[in-house]
Amino acid sequence: MTASPTDPADPADRADPATRASAVELTGSGLPFPVVLFDLDGTLVDSIALILDSYRQVFAHFGVEDVDPGSMRPWIGLPLEDSFRALDPARAEAMTAHYREVMLAAHDAMIRPFPGAAELVRALDAAGARQGVVTSKRRELARRGMVATGLPAIDLVIGQEDSDRHKPDPAPLRIALEHLGTAPAEAVYVGDAPTDLQAAHAAGMAAIGVTWGAADRATLKAERPRAVVEDMSALRALLLPP
């Protein structure tokens, strides 16, 4: 049990057919990637507004001024403590605690499903793909978000507490691969932030960027992933080709 279209004119955004063929030949599964690992926030669940609003409430509470809202988006997917420590080391712990308090209060009301995400997870499961979620948030909250947005259960969730190193470090992805007993060449990581793609490359995995989360297309393409996709149907075409 499981745990906007690509521009056809741009070859940098298409999975390499030779690479796909070699993956199928290697695994015999008929799937380009028998193992699909997902980031969560901004990839499977739409929590962007929730996260940004929680940051704004923290800054208002602590009297932090002159923080450009645009500068907060790259923090999405990073451990909270690291972001607050870079901003205000003396108050990072208190800011982290307040963030969690205000975010939890609004969590179930503000988090939203991305259209097609649940269907994609179900289709991958039916095709025999093994799936996992690798996120920088804690496991319990990750699972809560998945339930709140109607995602099918994904058994493997690697969260913040599973490693003392976090994306873009490849450690969390390597832990997921170890749990699944699979090689990096058989797996792909799907994420919405540059750190997701960097972690995948460092782990020896393929990477796919999605534009409906934290980062724009140009930022994701700069990391040279296997593909950058604009909607869930384009992602499905890469993971479940005819």
C-alpha positions as CSV (number, residue, x, y, z in Angstrom):
1,M,0.0,0.0,0.0
2,T,1.2,3.5,-0.7
3,A,2.6,5.0,2.4
4,S,0.5,22.3,-15.8
5,P,1.9,20.5,-18.8
6,T,5.6,20.0,-19.6
7,D,6.6,22.2,-22.5
8,P,7.1,19.8,-25.4
9,A,9.2,22.3,-27.2
10,D,11.9,22.3,-24.5
11,P,13.9,19.1,-24.5
12,A,15.4,20.0,-21.1
13,D,11.9,19.4,-19.6
14,R,11.4,15.9,-20.9
15,A,12.6,12.7,-19.4
16,D,15.3,11.2,-21.5
17,P,13.8,8.2,-23.4
18,A,17.0,6.3,-23.2
19,T,17.1,6.8,-19.5
20,R,13.6,5.6,-19.2
21,A,14.3,2.5,-21.2
22,S,17.4,1.6,-19.1
23,A,15.3,2.0,-16.0
24,V,12.7,-0.4,-17.3
25,E,15.3,-2.8,-18.4
26,L,17.1,-2.6,-15.0
27,T,14.0,-3.3,-12.9
28,G,11.7,-5.3,-15.2
29,S,8.8,-3.4,-13.7
30,G,7.5,-1.7,-16.8
31,L,7.6,1.6,-14.8
32,P,10.3,4.3,-15.5
33,F,10.7,4.6,-11.7
34,P,9.5,1.6,-9.6
35,V,10.0,3.8,-6.5
36,V,8.5,7.3,-6.3
37,L,9.3,9.5,-3.3
38,F,7.4,12.7,-2.8
39,D,8.1,15.9,-1.0
40,L,4.9,16.9,0.9
41,D,4.3,20.6,1.3
42,G,3.9,22.3,-2.1
43,T,4.0,18.9,-3.9
44,L,1.2,16.7,-2.6
45,V,-0.6,19.1,-0.3
46,D,-1.2,22.8,-0.8
47,S,0.0,24.3,2.5
48,I,1.7,27.4,1.0
49,A,-0.8,29.9,2.3
50,L,-0.9,28.2,5.7
51,I,2.9,28.3,6.0
52,L,3.3,31.9,4.9
53,D,0.5,33.1,7.1
54,S,2.1,31.3,10.1
55,Y,5.4,33.1,9.4
56,R,3.6,36.4,9.3
57,Q,2.0,35.8,12.6
58,V,5.3,34.9,14.2
59,F,6.9,38.1,12.9
60,A,4.1,40.2,14.1
61,H,4.2,38.5,17.6
62,F,7.9,39.0,17.9
63,G,8.0,42.5,16.3
64,V,10.1,41.4,13.4
65,E,9.9,44.0,10.6
66,D,11.1,44.5,7.1
67,V,10.8,40.8,6.1
68,D,9.9,40.6,2.4
69,P,7.1,38.1,1.9
70,G,8.9,36.9,-1.1
71,S,11.9,36.0,0.9
72,M,9.8,33.5,3.0
73,R,9.0,31.2,0.1
74,P,12.5,29.6,-0.1
75,W,12.1,28.7,3.6
76,I,9.3,26.3,2.7
77,G,10.6,22.8,3.0
78,L,13.5,23.7,5.3
79,P,13.6,22.8,9.0
80,L,11.8,25.6,11.0
81,E,14.6,26.0,13.5
82,D,17.2,26.5,10.8
83,S,15.2,29.3,9.2
84,F,14.5,31.1,12.5
85,R,18.1,30.6,13.7
86,A,19.4,32.4,10.6
87,L,17.0,35.3,11.2
88,D,17.3,35.7,15.0
89,P,19.5,33.1,16.8
90,A,18.6,34.4,20.3
91,R,14.8,33.9,19.8
92,A,14.8,31.0,17.3
93,E,13.5,28.4,19.8
94,A,10.7,30.7,20.9
95,M,9.8,31.6,17.4
96,T,9.7,28.0,16.3
97,A,7.4,27.1,19.2
98,H,5.0,30.0,18.4
99,Y,5.0,29.1,14.7
100,R,3.9,25.5,15.6
101,E,1.2,26.9,17.9
102,V,-0.4,29.2,15.3
103,M,0.1,26.8,12.4
104,L,-1.6,23.9,14.2
105,A,-4.5,26.1,15.2
106,A,-5.2,26.9,11.5
107,H,-3.9,23.7,9.9
108,D,-7.0,21.7,9.1
109,A,-8.9,24.8,8.0
110,M,-6.2,26.1,5.6
111,I,-4.5,23.1,4.1
112,R,-5.8,22.1,0.8
113,P,-5.4,19.2,-1.7
114,F,-3.8,19.7,-5.0
115,P,-6.2,18.6,-7.7
116,G,-5.1,15.1,-9.0
117,A,-2.7,14.3,-6.2
118,A,-4.9,11.6,-4.6
119,E,-5.6,10.1,-8.0
120,L,-1.9,10.0,-8.9
121,V,-1.1,8.2,-5.6
122,R,-3.8,5.7,-6.2
123,A,-2.7,5.1,-9.8
124,L,0.9,4.5,-8.8
125,D,-0.2,2.1,-6.2
126,A,-2.4,0.2,-8.7
127,A,0.6,0.0,-11.1
128,G,2.8,-1.5,-8.4
129,A,5.0,1.4,-7.7
130,R,6.4,1.7,-4.2
131,Q,5.9,5.2,-2.7
132,G,7.1,7.3,0.2
133,V,7.0,10.8,1.5
134,V,10.2,12.6,2.6
135,T,9.5,15.8,4.3
136,S,11.3,18.3,6.6
137,K,8.2,18.5,8.9
138,R,7.5,16.0,11.7
139,R,5.9,12.7,10.8
140,E,2.8,13.2,12.9
141,L,2.0,16.5,11.3
142,A,2.8,15.2,7.8
143,R,0.3,12.3,8.3
144,R,-2.3,14.8,9.6
145,G,-2.0,16.9,6.5
146,M,-2.3,13.8,4.3
147,V,-5.5,12.8,6.1
148,A,-6.9,16.3,6.1
149,T,-6.5,16.6,2.3
150,G,-7.8,13.1,1.5
151,L,-4.6,11.6,0.2
152,P,-4.5,7.8,0.3
153,A,-2.3,6.3,3.0
154,I,1.4,6.2,2.2
155,D,3.1,3.8,4.6
156,L,6.6,5.3,4.5
157,V,6.9,8.8,5.8
158,I,10.4,10.1,6.6
159,G,10.2,13.2,8.7
160,Q,12.3,15.7,10.5
161,E,12.9,13.4,13.5
162,D,14.4,10.6,11.3
163,S,17.7,12.4,10.6
164,D,19.8,15.1,12.0
165,R,20.6,16.2,8.5
166,H,18.0,17.7,6.2
167,K,17.5,18.7,2.6
168,P,19.5,19.6,0.5
169,D,21.5,16.9,2.3
170,P,20.6,13.5,0.8
171,A,20.4,11.7,4.2
172,P,16.6,11.7,4.5
173,L,16.3,10.3,0.9
174,R,18.9,7.6,1.6
175,I,17.0,6.6,4.8
176,A,13.8,6.2,2.6
177,L,15.7,4.1,0.1
178,E,17.1,1.9,2.9
179,H,13.6,1.3,4.3
180,L,12.4,0.3,0.8
181,G,15.4,-1.8,0.1
182,T,16.0,-0.2,-3.3
183,A,18.8,1.4,-5.2
184,P,18.9,5.1,-6.2
185,A,18.8,4.2,-9.9
186,E,15.3,2.8,-9.4
187,A,13.9,5.9,-7.7
188,V,12.7,9.4,-8.4
189,Y,12.1,12.3,-6.0
190,V,9.4,14.7,-6.8
191,G,9.5,18.2,-5.2
192,D,8.7,21.8,-5.5
193,A,11.9,23.4,-4.2
194,P,15.5,23.6,-5.3
195,T,16.5,21.8,-2.1
196,D,14.4,18.9,-3.1
197,L,16.1,18.5,-6.4
198,Q,19.6,19.1,-4.9
199,A,18.9,16.3,-2.4
200,A,17.8,13.9,-5.1
201,H,20.9,14.5,-7.1
202,A,23.1,14.1,-4.1
203,A,21.4,10.8,-3.3
204,G,22.0,9.5,-6.9
205,M,18.3,9.6,-7.7
206,A,16.4,11.2,-10.6
207,A,14.6,14.4,-9.8
208,I,11.4,16.0,-11.0
209,G,10.4,19.6,-10.2
210,V,6.8,20.8,-9.9
211,T,5.8,24.4,-10.3
212,W,2.6,24.5,-8.2
213,G,4.5,25.0,-4.9
214,A,7.3,27.1,-3.6
215,A,9.5,27.8,-6.6
216,D,9.0,29.0,-10.1
217,R,10.0,27.1,-13.3
218,A,13.2,29.0,-13.9
219,T,14.5,28.3,-10.4
220,L,13.7,24.6,-10.7
221,K,15.2,24.3,-14.2
222,A,18.4,25.8,-12.9
223,E,18.9,22.6,-10.8
224,R,18.8,20.5,-14.0
225,P,16.2,18.0,-13.0
226,R,14.9,15.2,-15.2
227,A,11.9,17.3,-15.9
228,V,9.9,20.3,-14.7
229,V,6.1,19.9,-14.9
230,E,3.2,22.4,-14.7
231,D,0.4,20.2,-13.6
232,M,-0.5,16.8,-12.1
233,S,-1.4,15.3,-15.5
234,A,2.1,16.0,-16.9
235,L,3.6,14.4,-13.8
236,R,1.5,11.4,-14.2
237,A,2.6,11.0,-17.8
238,L,6.2,10.9,-16.7
239,L,5.6,8.4,-13.9
240,L,3.0,6.2,-15.6
241,P,3.6,6.4,-19.3
242,P,1.4,4.5,-21.7
